[in-house]
Amino acid sequence: MSAVLRLARNDDGAPEIFRSVQGEGVSAGQPRTFARLSGCNLHCTWCDTAYTWNWRGSAFQHERDAPGAPWKFDPKAEMIALPVTEVAALVRENISKGVVITGGEPLLQMDAVVALIDALKTGAPELLIEIETNGSIVPSGALAERVDLFMVSPKLAHSGNDAAIALRSAALAAFAANPRAFFKFVAREAGDLDAVAAIAADHAIAASRIYIMPEGTTSAALRARELSLKPAALSRGYSYSDRLHIHMFGEKRGV
């Protein structure tokens, strides 16, 4: 019996599997096929994929919530469960040289993700596999050995998550010890980089493995934050990551 994956849906209800360019981090600008999984163990107040976790009836807070009009989603409308074999077939229909498994938080479905990678690699061993994760869950050995790039995005205090949940030492240490893991920190102001530096020092993460990315879902917001964040990042030896897909498509699903 095939393992099952819970995926997010596009606006038309189809699984959010699509071919585009990577907009962030190490592989920015390169063609990739994306599979967005549903469910997350963190709940960032500014999350732009809150349709993967901010369910109706939950107590989660989002900055777009308003009295009488919370920004909540119906999991029955936003989530679809499919066998791994079917997910792999949909990915192959949109294949590029690399596949990005994103979320939500993919490591919540670790065993099924391993099964998906194995299915995708069958007949295509050269396929690059990337995973975008919040870095709060220790990857299994089976997953770690199959992934070519982990883009790890630990969440800082402005995300609204408690540090005890978002910044788990064991998980951060596991990724820090993996040479295929790079770290992408979402920042709002230059002062956020002090927290980044502290995390890097605690886990011996070299500056060359760190990317600073502005929080924002419009070109105007990204450009405004770039003015202070880019020079602050470069002065510490960090790389700067834009969000190309926002400039190209805006805040949309399946792009």
Protein Blocks (a to p, Z undefined) as FASTA:
>chain_A
ZZdddddddfkopacddddddfehjlgoiacdddddeddfbdcfkbcklmlmmcghiabd
cfkbcehiacbddfklmpccddfklmmmmmmmmgcfbdcddedjfklmmmmmmmmmmmmm
nopambccddddehlaccdfklmmmpmbdcdddddfknopafklmmcfklmmmmmmpmkb
ccddddfbfklmmmmmmmmmmnopafklpccddedjbfklmmmmmmmmmmmmmmnopacd
ddfklmmnopaehZZ
